[in-house]
Amino acid sequence: MSTIEGLQNIWLARAGAVLVAALALPPAASAQDVTYAGDVAHVLQENCVRCHHPGTAAPMALLTYEEVRRWGSRIKTAVENRMMPPGWYIDRTVGIQDFKNDPSLSDQEIETIVAWVDSGMPAGDPSQLPEPVEWKGDHEYWALEDEQGWGPPDLIITSPPFTVPANSGDQWWEPDAALADVVNTQLTEGRWIRAVETRPADSESGYVFHHANTTLRRETADGRRSGGGLSSAAVGKRTDIYPEDAGKLILPGDDIHFSMHLFPIGREVVDAQIQIGVWLYPEGEDPKYTTNDEILFNSGESRDLGLPRYTDLLIPPHGYQMLRGNFVLEQNARVHSIRGHMHLRGGYQMMEAIYPDGRREVINKIDWNHLWHTTHIYEDDAQPLLPKGTVIIATSLLDNTADNPSNPDPDQWVVYGRRSVSEMAHIRFGITWIPDEDFERMVAEREQRRTRPAADGS
Ligand code: HEC
């Protein structure tokens, strides 16, 4: 934390210096102030090197002046177009913009990189380089422990192994064996889950891992199953943190069920496995609410009519299809996250609310990129508070034209299915249901904070 703040302070101080220089001197002179050691290396270390170091999915390392200089013009294009850092496709012109995990560069950071490339990429004074950071492989760390300082997970649960052949289509692995023993040996009483993190169990598993969902399974007295989603992880997304006043109860005897999507990589990977780390609320500190975490809204379904037509998906060659689902909320909802899901023909997805008073509002629009499955986590004061009776409209636009850069073959008809060449269209909201009296209080408190600035002026 302190190093990040430190870097930002340095950055702010330097930004001030550049601004002053820009006022006093012709523009070309201010661009010359931007150097690799003094500016660009700091921006890259904060925003890029986490992925761009040896042994990761990214195609090249960006650790040294020589490496960065070689990629200079591509870097300029990638940041100007906001292609990098990847994974953030929230439309910036509509809907909520305050998120906890937005990795995007600031406009100033983009300007710094562009000015540096345009001015011939000067190296600068090596004494200004940031302290080097040691990077760990995806399987070697828990972000919540190493980056958030939460300490090690309370439970670690490893999936059954699966061997991924060298060459074939995508693989799904949904082992029948749910893991109950692990939970039983580690839990003697019901405990509340605060967060879950998913990682590959070793480096080989990391290469084939695409995404994995885990669910909690519990037999209820009447023989039915309950429990629900626990975590969902994909390339670029490894943690599920529930809101501070909400959690999920795990009981001794509960099963953990894994569902994984794996990609062959040209050589056989024997016994690929993933792990989840589970952080619990301290004993006796039960959270106030049970979170449902992510709830699925299928475009093309009207749940209240009981007519799921979601699988009626048929996109003509060189054409579009729009799917829309309508849902009436029967309880008050506090939404803490949004995540889209489509495949290669994904165009965009949009969530709208029609409030009980008739007001209609776009909550967010997500421009789709099938490589990144990001859960966008709202800032506390930006979490949509949707009273019961609100209508949710989930829209997905599927684009099978040649203009869609991900489209492998616009001459094909496309149907519903889970393979990447077939399509799906659903949007998930992370939801906590809130009782009436608490909901009114939350709305009132939010309104107060919005209209009355903090006393200390911060
Ligand atoms: C979450 C991991 C991640 C982060 C963070 C990230 N990259 Fe990348 N980058 C990738 C991956 C994976 C690729 C290759 C696939 C692709 O192009 O999307 C890539 C590709 C690139 C490319 C090559 C694009 C091309 O022209 O083919 C450039 C340049 C690049 N990144 C620069 C950056 C810069 C600059 C930053 C920081 C501002 C950054 N990246 C942050 C993962 C990342």
Residues whose N, C-alpha, C, O or C-beta is under 5 A from the ligand:
A	BS01	HEC	N47 C48 C51 A57 A58 P59 R74 I75 A78 M84 P85 P86
